[in-house]
Amino acid sequence: MNASATEQPPRQADTQAPLALVIGSGFGGLAAAVRLCAKGWRVQVLEKLDAPGGRARVIHVDGHTFDAGPTIVTAPLLLEELWRLAGRQLADDVVLRLMDPFYRIRFDDGDHFDYSGDPERMLAEVLRIDPTAGPGYTAFLAEADLCLDLCFDTLSCQSFDSMGEMFKAVPAIIRMKGWRSLHAMVATHIQHPKLRQVLSLQSLLIGGNPFSVTCVYALINALERRFGVHWAMGGTGVLVNGLVDVIQGMGGTLRMGAEVGRIDISDGRACGVTLTSGESIAADIVVCNSDAAWTYKHLIEPQHRQVWTDAKVEKGKYSMSLFVWYFGTNKRFEDVPHHMMMMSPRYEALLTDIFKRHHLPNDFSLYLHRPTATDPAMAPEGCDTFYVLAPVPNLQSGTDWAAQAEPYRAAIAQALEETVLPNLSEHLTVSFMTTPQDFQDTLLSYKGAAFALEPIMVQSAWFRPHSRSEDIDNLFMVGASTHPGAGIPGVLMSAKALDTVLPDAASFQRAL
């Protein structure tokens, strides 16, 4: 952080301004808080956990720094915009390092694809696997670019507050042939199964099955190529702490260990919250970064809900969950890159087990994260910090994770030891896990789904929980549960979409 920012005392909020309570301090809630402060609101963020970040919280164990959730930073311009709203510069507080390659995709046969932002190297990788794939690859890139151009600056930051806004988006959806699945779109251009995986797996980063989500999500490929994949030196938690500092510098406040037990409603309007401790906090508006399904079902009494009834919440199709094993070693594995996807020999069948059958299979695909490849300070000297993540069914699978977590971890450890981390068991020094049960019990995610409602076409845009609640006045939603969905860019854009339906503080007061 620069010296001038450190020396400036936090700005005091206008005590006469209306108060906005933000439930949850994930990236969506923090971004919303910045934007609310910029609009003149008094802002207080309420966080259930003992530190900010939500899914992006940080865990420190024996000198290792573990980012609990998101690790891939794309579209840094969205972060830069938040800092500018406070009259500051992101680069003064955060060092973003461009990844090269972005990530490695390792296939079950030991072959791998280094996925980067270099067009020539990417084409060479494609042609190495399939010498005939050049024209199809070029056509895919053009389609992905079209999706980004039609969506990123317009549809992704739109609130879809009315069906009229949805109708206005129809021409763009038609141009993109958005009724196709992402994998189907890739398959029209690419024949080799390995390349089909390489160009479609990105939707899994936001909780979407590439065989089900709309091909609009090809924009992730274009987003990565256009803006790069970055690492925040010090870990993703540096971004969280930077946003907290921005909010406090704008006069906002954060309160940890403040779990909301109920959203208070009077005359059809949100008027504050009651904490699980019994304390009530009055407010003019409430903005939820909490999981929308959990919020509607557990924080709002049924008589106030005509749209998001218990039946509708239950009927939704929810994303997969995640099993995450965090571990540290007393040696460095220099051959392992920062980001690696390790693919199962099964692709569609594995995803069918996870998303549709809600069955925990014996095999798995993995995302192995080794931040110490880029940032050695994330571990003690000479050591490595890792987490490995496996997509798994949400709690609809009925899996008893109290019994299954350790055997599942052991199976993953064996797979890593037999492939990219030889003799891993001899070098383990730290080990702990997060399961779908933890996503429900600790992070209050309905059914333990890690990414809220699955981002299929009929649960996207207008069909997703709206930025402005359909049921209750002065209640708003941000984060993965609302449009445009999960991922750091998605939740940051959900806060930007909030700007389109939420007036500044002065206009709100005049309307009273």
N, C-alpha and C positions, 0 to 999 in steps of 0.2 A: 504494500500500500504506500502511496506517495506521502511525503511529509505533510503537505498542506492539508490532505484529507484527514490525516491523523490529528492535526492540531485544531481543526475546526470542531467546536462543540456541536453535539446533535441539535438540529433545529427543533424548536418547540412547536408542536402542532397547535393550530388554532382551537382553543377550548370551546369556541362557539360553533365550530364546524360539526356537521353530522358525523356520527360514528359508524364505521363499518367494521364488523367482526369477520375475520377470515378464519375458517375452521381448517386447520392443517397447514403445515409448513413445508410441503413438497415444493418442487419447482413451480407448479401451477399456482399454489397459494402465495408463494413469495413474489412471483411475477405479478400476480393480481394486486398484492399489497403495494408494490412499487407504483403501479399504474393508478391505484386509488389515491395514494399520497400525491401523485402528480396532478390529480384532479381536485385536490383540496380537501379530501376527506381526512378525518381523524381515523387512524387504522390501528387495530390491535389484532395480532395473529395469535390464535390459540392452538397449542400443540399438545397432543396426548403424551408423547414421549418426553424424555428428559433432555433432548437436544433437537435442534431443527433438522429438517431434511426429509422426513417421511421415509419413503422408499430409498431416498438418496442419503440416508443417515450414514455416519462414519463410526466404525468400531475400532478401538485401539486395544491391542493385546500384545504384551511382552515386546514392545518396540515395533510391532507390525501395525501398519495402517490399512484397514480394510474398508473400501467403499462397499456399502451393503447392496447397492442397486446399480443404477445406470453408470456406465463407464465410457460410452462412445458419444463424443460431443461433435455434433454436426451443426451447420448453420449458425456459426458464432455471431452473425449479424443480429440475431434475435436477442442475444445477451447484450451485445454492444448497445442496442436500442434502449434497454432498461437502464443501463448506466447513464446514457445521455439524458434520460428523463430526470435524472438527479443532478445533471450538470457535471458528470464525471466521465472518466474513460475506463473501460474494462481493462485495457492494457496496463493501467497503473496498479491494478489490484491482482490481476490474474495473468499468468503466462500460459498461453496455449501452444502446445507443441504439435505440429502436423505429423501424423503417422505415415510411415512409409516402410512396408505396405500398410494399407488401412487395416487389413486382417488377412490371415492365412486360412484357407479352407482345406482341411486334410480329409481325404477320402479313406474309406475302410481298407483299401488295398495299399495304403502308404503313400500314394501319389498326393500332391497338393497343388493348390492354385493360389498364388500370391495376388490378392485383390488390391489394386492400388489406384491412384489418381493419374497415373501416367498413361496416356492413350496408346502409345506405341508398345509399352510393356504389357498392357492389358490385351491388346490384339495379339501379341506374340504368345501370351498364355493361352488365349482362346484357340489359336491355330495349332499350338503344340498338342492340344487335346483332340481337336478336330480340324484338320487342314482345309475342310470345305466350309467351315462355319463363318468365314469372313463377311459375306454379304448379309447373312441373317443377323449376325451380331450388329452390323451397322444399322440395319433396319430396327432392331430392338432399341438401340441407343436413341434413335430418332423418336420412337414412340415414348420412351421414358422421358425424353426432353419435352415432348408435347404435354405429357401429364404434369410435369413440373411447371411449365409455362402457364398452363390453364388453371392450375390449382394453388400454387404456393402463395402468391401475393394477393389472391382474390378469394377463392373458395375456402382455403384453409383458415383464413382469419375472419370469415363471415359467421355470424351467429346462428343463421338458419332459424330465426325466431318465428318465422311464419312459413306456411306452405307456399306462399308467393315467392319467397326467396329460393325455395327448392325448385319451383318451376323455372326460375331464371337460370338455374344451374343446369337444366336439362340439355341445352345445346352443347355445353362443354362435355357433359357425360356422354352424349351421342358421339361427339368427335373422338373421344377416347375409347369408344366402344366399352364403356365401363361395366357392362353386364357380364363381360368375360372375367374369369378368375385370373389372378396374376400368373399362375403357372400355365394356364391355357394361352395367355398372350405370349409368354416366353416360348412356348412350344410351337407357335405358328412360325417362329423364326429360327429356332434352335432344335437340332435333332439329338445331339449327344446328351445322355442322361446326366453326366457330370456337369455339363455346362448349364443344363436346365436347373440343377440345384444351385449353382453359383449365382445365377441371375434371378432366382425367385425366393431364396431363403430369407431375404431382408425383411419380409413382412413378419417373420417370427420375432424380430426385434421389437415389434409393437403389439405382439400377442395375436397375430393373425395367421391362420393356416393359408399358405399360398395356393392351396387347391380350392379355397372358399372365398377369400377376400377379393375385392374388385381389383382389376388390373391398374386402377388409378395409383395403387401403391408402388408401381414401377417408378414413381417419382422419387422414391428413396434412393434408387440407383443414381438418378440424375442429381439429386441433392448432394450426395456424397462426392460425385465427380465435380460438381460446380463449386462447392464450398469446402470440401475436404473433410476428413475425419481427424479429430484432434484429441489431445489429452491435456487436461488441466494439471500443470505441475503442482504436486502436493496432493493430488486426488480430486475427485469430483466434489468432495466436501469443501474444497477451497471456493468453488462457485457458490455453494450454499452459504458459507460464511460471508462471502463477498456481498451476496444479496441481502443478508441480514444487516450488514453494515450500511448498505445503501438505504434500506428501509429506516433504520434508526437515524441515519443522517438526515432523512426527510421528515423526521418527527414521529414515525410510526413506532410501535412497541410490539414485542413478542413475549409471550408467556408460556413457559414450558410446564409440563406436568398438569396441564389443564384439559382434561378429557370432557368433551361435550356429551351429556346424556340425553338432552332434548333441545330441539329448536323451538323456542316459544313463539306462539302465533296468537294474534289478537285481531279480530275482524278481518280475517283472511290475509293478514300481513305478518311477515316475520318481524318480531320486535325485540329479539335478543336470544339468549341461550341460557340453559341451566346446566351447570357442570355436574358430573357424577358425584362431586363432593356435596352437592346441594346448593351451591352458590349460584345466584342468578345475575346475569350481566345484560343490561338493557342496551339496545342498539337501534340504529335507524335502518340498517340493512345487514344481511348475513350473506357471506360469500363462502361456499363450500368447496374446498379442495379435497374433502373427504370423498370416499367412494360413493357414487350417486345411489347405487342400489342399496347399500348399507344405510345411507342417509335417509332415503325415503322410507325404508322398511323399519328402521330402528330408532331414528331420531325425530320423526314426524308422526304424530298420532293419526290413526287411520281416517278419522272424520275430516281431516284437512286435505285428503288426497283423493281427487276424482280421476286423475290421469294415471299417476304412478301408484296404483293400488298394489296390495300384496300380490294379487294374482298376476298383474303385469310384470312386477319385479321377478317373480318366480318363473314366469314363462320365458324370460330372456335367455339368449344363448351366450354363455360366458366364456371368456378366453381360457386358455390353459393356465396352469399355475407353473411354479418353478421349484425345483429342489436345488439349493445352493450349498455347496461345501466350501467353507473358507479354511485355508490352511497355510501354514508357514513352514519353511524348511531352513536347515542350518547350512545349506550350500546353495549355490546359484546354478540354474539350468540354462546355460547361455544359448543353447540351440532353440529354445522356445521363444517365439515372438510375443509381443505385447498382447495381441488379440489372435485367438485361434478358434475356428469352428471345426469340430471333429465329427464327421458324418457317420451315421449308421449305414450298413449296407442296405437297409430299408429306408425309403424316403416317404412316399405317399402312404404306404401301409402303416408306418410308424406314426405318422401324423393322424391317420384315421383312428388308430388306437387311442391317441391322446385326446383329440378334439371331438370325435363323434361317438366312439365306443366308451369313452371315459374309463379306459382300462390301462392300468400301469403295466407296461410291457417289460420283458426281461432285458431288451436291448435299449440303447439310448443314443441320441446325438448330444454333443456337449459343446459348450462355449467355455474355453479355458482362458482366463484373464491373468496375465502376469505383468502387473504395472511396473515392477522393478526392472523390466527390460528397458524402460524409458526413464524411470524415476527411482533410482536406487534408494533414495531416502524413505521410500515406503516400507522399508525393512531394515533391521539392524545390518551393520556392515558385513558383507560376505553372505548374506541370506537372501531368500526370495519370499515374496508375498504372492499368494494366488487366491483366486476363487474359481471354482468350476460349477457351471450352471447346466442343469438338464431340464428341458421342457417336460412337464408331467401333467397328467389330468388334474383338474380342480377337484374339490372335495366331493363332487358328484360320483367320483370313482368309488367312494366308500373305503378307501385305503386307510388302515390304522397306522398313521405315521409314527405314533409312539413306538410301535413294534417294528415298523418297516424302515425307519430312517437309517439305522446303523447298517443293516444288511445292504441297503441300496448304496450307501456311502462306500462300503467296502467293495462292492462290485465296480463302482466308478474308479476307486483307487486302484484296483487291480488292472482295469482297462488302461489307465494312465501309465501305470508302472510297466505294462507290457508294450507300450508304444512310445510315448514322448518323454516320460519321466522315469527312466530306469532307476531301480533301487529307491523309489520314493519312500517306501515305508521305513527305511533305515534313517531317513533324514527329516522326518516330520517332527516339528516342535510345537505347533499350534494347530488345533482342529476344533471346528464347531460348525453347526448346520442351521439352515432355515428351510422349513418345509411348508407345504400348502396350509397346514394347520396354523402355522405361525402367521401366514398372510391373513388368515381370518382372525385369529385371536389377538395378535399384536398390531397389525396394520388395518384391521377392520375392513377387510376386503370380502365382499359377499361371495360365499362358496369358496373362499380362498383363491379366487381368480386373481392372477397377478396383474392383469391389464384391463380389468372391468369387463364390460360387454365386448364380445368378439366383434371386430370391425368389419363385419360382412355388410353388403349393400343395404339390407333392410334394417341395419342398426347403425347407420352412418348418417352424417349431416342432420337433416330435420328429424330423422327417425331415432336419433340419439337423445339422451337427456339434454334439454336446451340450456343455453347460457343463462336465460331468464326462466325461472321455474314456471312450468305450465300450470302448477297447482296453487302457488302461493306468491303473493306480491312481495317485493323487496327481498326475495330469496334468489340467489344466483349460484351458478355452478361453474367451476373451472377444473382443469386436470384431465386425467386419462379417461374419465367417465363421460365427458362431454365432447363435442366436436372440436378439433379434428381427431382426437384420440391420444394414444400413448406415445412414449418416446419424448426425449427432452424437447425437440422442436415442436412436437404436437402439443404438449402441455403449455409451453410458452406461448404458442399461437392461440390456445384456448383463452388465455388471459387477454390477448390482443383482441379476440372476438368479443370479450366482455365489454371492451370499450365502446362497441357499437350499440349496446343496449343499456348501458349504465351512464346516466348523466354526471356531469361534474357536481361537486358539492353545492356550489352556489345555485345551480339550476334546480337541484333537488329541493333545496330549502324554499326557493321561490314557488315551487309547485305545491308545497304543503298548504 
